[in-house]
Amino acid sequence: MKTPFRLDEHPRRGPQPLSSPPAGYFEQLPTRIMAQVAAPARRPQPLAWLWAAPASLRTGLASTLLLGTFAASLWLGNTPLGRPAATADTLAAVPQQQLLEYLTNGETHVDMLDLAELPTRQLGLTKHYLRPSASELTAALDGQPADEPGVL
C-alpha cells in the first residue's frame, strides 16, 4: 500500500532571485517585435507597372493586342479579306473517277447528309443537268401533298 502524499510535509523553496533586464530592453522591445511580425519584402512582379496603370490604359493595351493578334492571324493565313479561299475551283480540278473512288472506299466516313449539303452559290448546278420544262415543274408541284387539310 502506498503512503499518502501530503503537500504540507514537504518544505518550500525560497523565491528565485530574478536578474535585472539588460539596459534599454523595454525601449527596444516594441521595435524588435514589429520587425519579427512585419510582412516579408515582396518580389517585384514582371508586369507590376501594368497593374498600377489606369484602367483606360490597360483597356487600350488589351484592345490593341487583340486587334494586332487578329491582323497577324489574317496576314499569316494568306487569305485576302475580300475573297474566300478557292476550294470549289480546286475540287473541280480533281477527276470525277478519283472522287468516286475516294467516296466509295471503306475508309472514308461520309454520310448522306454530307453529300446532300451544297453551297448556295452552286445551286444552279441542277438546272444544267435536269433541264425541266414549265409543265413538268407544275405537275411536280401539284403532286406534292398540302400541309393544311382541305387545301388543294
Beta strands, then each sheet from edge to edge (+ up, - down):
end
